[in-house]
Amino acid sequence: MKSNWVKYIFIVFIIAILIFAVLKMREEQQNEQLEEEATSSEEEQVREIRLGIARV
């Protein structure tokens, strides 16, 4: 009977570790997406420069 409880506790512990790992991976992916959005918005801020000859 005691060995069954140890097995169940071990299985719950492994599942908890897997859930924690998945949550960490999702958090890192969200951070990467935020960084990509920030860099893409900076790239879009290109301004035109017009050069011309002034009339006298």
C-alpha distance (Angstrom), angle and dihedral (degrees) to the residues before:
residue distance angle dihedral
M1 . . .
K2 3.79 . .
S3 3.81 92.8 .
N4 3.82 90.4 56.2
W5 3.81 90.6 57.8
V6 3.78 90.7 50.3
K7 3.79 90.3 52.6
Y8 3.81 92.0 49.8
I9 3.78 92.9 47.9
F10 3.81 90.4 48.9
I11 3.82 91.8 50.2
V12 3.82 91.9 49.0
F13 3.80 89.6 48.7
I14 3.83 91.9 52.0
I15 3.82 91.4 47.9
A16 3.80 90.5 50.5
I17 3.81 90.8 52.2
L18 3.82 91.0 49.8
I19 3.82 92.1 50.0
F20 3.81 90.7 48.8
A21 3.83 91.0 50.8
V22 3.81 92.6 49.8
L23 3.80 92.0 49.4
K24 3.82 91.3 50.2
M25 3.81 91.5 50.2
R26 3.81 92.0 50.5
E27 3.81 90.8 48.8
E28 3.81 90.8 52.4
Q29 3.81 91.4 48.6
Q30 3.80 90.8 52.0
N31 3.80 90.8 50.1
E32 3.82 90.5 50.9
Q33 3.80 90.9 50.3
L34 3.81 91.2 51.1
E35 3.80 90.6 50.7
E36 3.81 91.3 49.4
E37 3.81 91.1 50.7
A38 3.79 90.7 50.4
T39 3.79 93.1 51.0
S40 3.80 93.3 45.6
S41 3.79 91.7 51.7
E42 3.80 90.0 51.9
E43 3.79 90.9 51.9
E44 3.80 91.9 53.2
Q45 3.81 92.8 60.5
V46 3.80 94.8 84.9
R47 3.80 113.1 139.4
E48 3.76 129.3 -154.0
I49 3.76 120.7 -113.1
R50 3.78 115.4 -157.5
L51 3.74 119.4 -161.7
G52 3.73 121.9 -168.2
I53 3.78 144.7 153.2
A54 3.76 115.5 -97.6
R55 3.80 116.4 -129.5
V56 3.75 116.2 -125.5
